[in-house]
Amino acid sequence: MHQLTTLIIPLLILLVITHGLIKRVAVYEEFVEGAREGFNIAVNIIPYLVAMLFAIAIFRASGALDLILNALTPLANTIGFPVEVISMGIIRPLTGSGSVGVLADLINNYGEDSIIVKIAAVMFGSTETTLYVLAVYVGTLKIRHTEYALQAVLAADLAGFIAAISITYWYFS
């Protein structure tokens, strides 16, 4: 089985090339053109990536995260939301590496077998850096009216976080 898994990618590449040759497609030329387009897209995205990373750094360094956490703690306690994972809920939509840091901090503070870490890990694995992705794509595509997209990604994140908490409690209780 291990030998098959190591061959999957090379076999897939061979399949694509063979299919292209059968269809009489100039495979190499199309690959080079696709790589050129990918490079141009990457160059166009760079300013939006830098801006988003800068905004995240300011958010974290300014103490705004602590203010939000302090403001949400009473509500979280009232509804039974584990206060310790609020930081994951705030950071995860913004940055992948930041949310890895939050998860690492939770592991160090509570241990890898704690319910807090399990909830945070499920949150991490079942959600995306939606605000980061939205900022990059919206900026790259020059979309000006994003209110519905923003509402949709925030609703999806909230649903993912609530589901992560509910399912983790259900599964590990």
N, C-alpha and C positions, 0 to 999 in steps of 0.2 A: 504494500500500500504506500509506503514511504517513497518508493521509486516513482510511483504514479504521480504523487503530489509534486515531486520535483520536476516532472516533465510537463505539467499542465500549462504553464506559461509558454515554454518553447513550442509545444504543440499548438496552442492557440495562435501564436504568431505565424507558425507555418500554415495553419488553416486559413488565416486571413490573406496571407501572401498567395497561397494556392488559389483561393477563391478569386482574388483580384486578377491573377494571370488567366484563369479560365474565362473571366468576363472581359478580358483584353483591356485591363486598366493598367496604366503606366504606374505601377505600384511605388517605385522609388520616387518618381517625380511627385506623386500625390502625397507621399510621406513628407518630403522636403517642404512642399507647400503648406501642409498642415503644421509642421514644426515652425515655419515662418509665421503663420497666423498665430500660433500659440505664443511665440516670443513677443509679437506685437501686442497681444492681449496682456501679457505679463508686464510689459513696459507701461502700458496704459493704466494698469491697476496700481502700480507702485505709489503714486501720490496719495491715493485713497487709503492704501495700507498704512503708509506713514502717518497720515492724519488720524486714522483710527487708533493706531498704537500710541500716538501722542495723547489723544483724548483719554485713553484707558490709563496711561501713566499719571496724568493729571488727576483723574478720578480717584485712583488709589492713594496717591501721595497727599492729596488735599484733606483727607480725613472724611470725605463725603460718604465713603462706605461705612465707616463707624457711626456716623450720624444716622444713616438709613437703618443700620442694624439696631441701634438704640431705639429708634422710633417704631420699628416693627416688632420688637421683643414683646411688648404687652399684648398685642394682637395675636402673635404666634402662641404665646402661653395660653391665651383664652381659647383658641381653637384646637390646641393640642399639636400644633406644628412644632417640630423640634427646632428650637432656636439656633442650635449649633449649625444647622445646614442652610440657614438663611443666606450666609455668605456665598455658598455654592449657587443658590438660586439667583443671586445678583451678579456674580462674576461669570458664571457659565455662558450666558448669552453674549458676553463681551469678548472673552478671550479664552482660548483653549489652554494655553500655558498657565495663565492665571488660575484657571479652575483646577489644573493639575496641582498647583501650589496649595490651593485651598484643601484639596483632597489629601495631599501629603501632610499638611498641618493637622487635619482631623485624625489621620492615622497615628501621627506622633502623639497627639493629645489623648485619644480615646482607645487606641488599639484597633487592629484590623478586624477583629471579630465583633466590635460594638455595633449596635443597631444604627447609631449615628453615622458611622463610616459606611455601613452597608447602604443606607439611604443615599448618602452622598455619592457613592460609587454607582448606584443605579441611576441617579440623576445625571451623573457625568456620562454614562454610557447610553442613556436614552434621549438625550437632548443634544442640541447643536449650538454653536456660537452664532446664533441667529442674527444678533444686531451687528456683529462684525461682518458676517456674510452679506447682510442687507446693505450695509454701508458701502462695501466694495462693489457689489453688483449695481446698486443704484447709481453710485458715482461713475462707474465705468460706462453704463448705458445711458447716462445723462437723464435719468428719470427725475422729474420734478415733483410730482404728486405721489407721495409715498404713504399717506396716512392710512390707507387700507392695508397696505403691505405691513406696515409697522404694527397695526392692530392685530393682524393675522399672526405674525411671528410672536408677539407678546402673548397672545391667547394660546398658541401652540406650546410655548415655553411653560406657561402656567399649568396647562393641562398635563404636560410631561412631568412637572415637578409634583403636582398633586398625585398623579398616577404612580410615580416613583415612591412616594411616601406610603400611599395606600397599599400598593403591591408588596413593598418590602415589609411593612408591618404584618400583612396577611401571610406572607410566605415564611417569615422568620418567627412568627409568634405561635 
